[in-house]
Amino acid sequence: MVISEKRGIGMEYDKLAILGGTRIKETAFGTGSRFGEEEVKELVEALNQNTLFYHFGGKVKQFLDKFNEIYGVKYSVATSSGTAAIHVALCAAGISVGDEVITSPITDAGTVIGILYQNAIPIFADLDPHTYNMTAASVKSRITPRTKAIVVVHLAGNPADMDGIMEVAREHGLKVIEDCAQSYMATYKGRLVGTIGDYGCFSTNDFKHISTGDGGMVTVNSASEADYQRTHAFADKNYSRFGSQLHREPHLLAPNYRMTELQGAVGIAQLSKLASICDARGRHGDSLTAAVSGIPGVEPHQVTAGGRCTYWFYMLTLDPAVLSCTRDEFAQALEAEGILCSAGYIPQPVYLQPLFQRREAYVGSHFPFDITGITYDEGLCPAAEHILKQAVKLPISEFFTDQDIADMAAGIRKVAAHYSKSGSRVV
Ligand SMILES: *Cc1c(COP(=O)(O)O)cnc(C)c1O
């Protein structure tokens, strides 16, 4: 890029902005509108139906039809959130009191909420240090006679190593629920994530690739009608609504996690944009990796072998053996260059959060943790702990320009060069 060449030369450009030098970023990051006339049209149609109830209206149904077509699945169920989608999938998978469910320690709270609401016990497997996803070997090492399922998180648009994980699941007869909230259109060996395990869970909260304000979907990959009906019922109080039938005699406990017609309407329009959003993000993330590869002290966000990543965000990790600054200093210096970034992702692995440290999901109770007496100690997942201490997270947006990505790379290069211990810094 012409611009980054210009910046590579001359002392003025090499002095960090945080030390009074010239900022790398001269133009504003690209932005744009996520919602337009398409969403308005669908919303007006939804209101004109004179009902906003999913079972009576046509919008949630049309939304799911479109989603099923994109994903090549026969059945999916709409929910009120991604958290709800995961809880519904756990219910459909038969997860109950005292079961163990293996999942990732670097994720949104929504991954574990449903596990605990089923009074099952979250068990954390360690991650690959560069893809930030669970390794099959670590999952295998966590299996006990209580293990019933794996919730695989495809973090930040990056598919997990599904061959290995599915093999472990098959060996031990475990259900596999894919948490795809951050990974729309990501593929593993040509297959869309969310279609590989038993259930695939998605979120349409306002921060995801596509938004309906809040919302979620669960794919039912068995393609069995009974499985579909069971899953569907768990999102709707375990009432059974099919065609004109309505059975209100729940056999098991289930919440109301229904999606409304307003969400479905916005979702229809959003799905039309999904492919282009994911293409743009995939391209931007991959070009950032190409541009920062080989910078001493900077480990790019590695895409899983055989995978396509759709970058919900980009996360690099720093090598403290090569750089003289702390992670926080690096992020501050990068931010001063005008590059959007944050030091780390979640502050600590999920199991080090107060709920798990105090083993108190329900006030005044240690249930379900006291079923097995499990404790969640520091050091449980060393790779995950290391990642969160050394990570610098950069936003990726479909609205970013190629110049934005070039500037991000130039900023990272400049800051890394300044703090390089080996003195490769240009002066
Ligand atoms: C966003 C997210 C969820 C939860 O989705 P909500 O719609 O916010 O409930 C679950 N898992 C992951 C990995 C997420 O990023």
The ligand as a Tripos MOL2 file, in Angstrom:
@<TRIPOS>MOLECULE
LIG
   15    15     1     0     0
SMALL
NO_CHARGES

@<TRIPOS>ATOM
      1 C1        -23.5290  -13.6200   21.9990 C.3       1 LIG1
      2 C2        -23.1430  -14.9520   22.4160 C.ar      1 LIG1
      3 C3        -24.0190  -15.8190   23.1010 C.ar      1 LIG1
      4 C4        -25.3360  -15.3880   23.6420 C.3       1 LIG1
      5 O1        -26.1730  -14.7770   22.7280 O.3       1 LIG1
      6 P1        -27.2910  -13.7620   23.2570 P.3       1 LIG1
      7 O2        -28.1580  -13.5620   22.0550 O.co2     1 LIG1
      8 O3        -26.5910  -12.5210   23.6920 O.co2     1 LIG1
      9 O4        -28.0120  -14.4120   24.3750 O.co2     1 LIG1
     10 C5        -23.6030  -17.1170   23.3510 C.ar      1 LIG1
     11 N1        -22.4020  -17.5410   22.9880 N.ar      1 LIG1
     12 C6        -21.5250  -16.7410   22.3600 C.ar      1 LIG1
     13 C7        -20.1890  -17.3080   21.9680 C.3       1 LIG1
     14 C8        -21.8450  -15.4190   22.0730 C.ar      1 LIG1
     15 O5        -20.9500  -14.6340   21.4900 O.3       1 LIG1
@<TRIPOS>BOND
     1     1     2 1
     2     2     3 ar
     3     2    14 ar
     4     3     4 1
     5     3    10 ar
     6     4     5 1
     7     5     6 1
     8     6     7 2
     9     6     8 1
    10     6     9 1
    11    10    11 ar
    12    11    12 ar
    13    12    13 1
    14    12    14 ar
    15    14    15 1
@<TRIPOS>SUBSTRUCTURE
     1 LIG1         1 GROUP 0 **** ****
